[in-house]
Amino acid sequence: MLLLASLICIYSCKHRRHQNDKLSGFTIANRALAFKDHIDTIPKGYKGPKFVLRKNYPIKVDSTLYKSEKEKCKWLNIPLTEKDFNSAVKKDNGQWPEKWDEYASSIKQYLVSNLKLEKNGIAFNNPYWYNLPWLATNPYSGREFTHGARYSFPIPITQLVPSAKSKATVSVWGIAHYNYFGGLALGQVWSEYGDLQYMPAPNGNRVKGLPFLDGTVIHKVNIIGHLGDYTPEHLKNAPSWELNIHKNAPGTGAKTYERTLQKAHILEMDVMVKDSRSPCGWVFCALVYNDDVPYEKPLWERYEIMGIQFGMDPESFPAVPITESKPIHQTLLKPISEKWTVGCYGRLVTFQGSTSQNCMGCHQTSYSVKGTPSRGFALLGGLGKESCDTTSYKTYPNYFKNWKFPSVYDGTPMFNTSKDSLVGYDFSLRLFDAVESYEEYKVQ
Ligand code: HEC
């Protein structure tokens, strides 16, 4: 009896202590920072849209909802084989193989029925879309109040306006959201108090909730501001939203934390869909603005699929010497890509990357050293600019392999650390950024 009573006490006292911990001032502060909507101040009298973080991640699987959401992911039912993922080449008439055409169209169809592109923002037809926590903490890059866009990175203006004889850069701001299946992962990755949750096994360096589940769709709208007098030809009549972003673009003036409300163009939309059949577990897809489509057409018709990528093409240049190179067979591009930027040797990239990069090349570097996030992505300095020359396959032999979570790409020569201490985030660079921010700001 006594034993039973003390056992109950051990359990309940421990349990209560745990509860108290959770309600401590530190934890409350942690949660407030993690789930902040935006970093900037809403000016008096502002009447436009206001961003509210979508943070009610599903914690438990509701089997009916799970099933009905899964049915909407039509691309998962297209019978693709290993061969399809390894030898996707256009037909002689320039058309894509039917299955891949259907795949890309069903992704676009899914977006069209889930997301409404409006005059000044996105509206959701489906309530199960979510945002990441921890991205409204940094005063320079943190989310702004109108649409929750955060500063991603600068690109040279010459990438958009080749005739511009200027070294100026244009800032890219991004709004990203994760569908129901993405939300299921986020609800595990983060505790309700905004703490990163690790799995007890296998060696303590895996975050809970990953890999992302099949059916995950991540959609990111890339927006550019600070175009000044320049109008890039292919953005003629492109929609613009009003955002509260940096007053000066980096490169055009001093780095400033000051922000102003200004018109900013939607440059393109990037999508990642989780499909475990793919050699790296994902299919990347870019939708770009086509200003040849009449202005009167609905907005979604003016954004066209530019291409998809589902592998690094390890058998093509510069993964192998040019004399041994096979044609690219893990990227498919539509003719509109000729107006935009094509990445390394025909791999998928858009204006937000350079001609020597590709979507997956950047995204495979989403990992950090446990507890001290270091920018794996930027640390790859050399790869940013010179990843597509004749020596890169020797310098970075791992870069062009197809990595699949939980394997973590470890190609950076700069990391003098054991591979065991690397924590991977399954190709999500925004999640990487959120973890970095969490480590920086978490209340100790
Ligand atoms: C130069 C490196 C680079 C290239 C090339 C690149 N990305 Fe990204 N991407 C990033 C970074 C960094 C982020 C996180 C920053 C942010 O979201 O603000 C990101 C974020 C994203 C996100 C938001 C979701 C997430 O969890 O990361 C999506 C979706 C995405 N990219 C898709 C693409 C697609 C599709 C392509 C190719 C057309 C592409 N990216 C090319 C660096 C890159």
Boltz pocket constraint, residues with backbone or C-beta under 6 A from the ligand:
constraints:
  - pocket:
      binder: B
      contacts: [[A, 150], [A, 151], [A, 152], [A, 174], [A, 176], [A, 218], [A, 219], [A, 220], [A, 269], [A, 270], [A, 271], [A, 272], [A, 284], [A, 285], [A, 286], [A, 348], [A, 349], [A, 350], [A, 352], [A, 353], [A, 354], [A, 357], [A, 358], [A, 359], [A, 360], [A, 362], [A, 363], [A, 377], [A, 427], [A, 428], [A, 429], [A, 430], [A, 431], [A, 433]]
      max_distance: 6.0
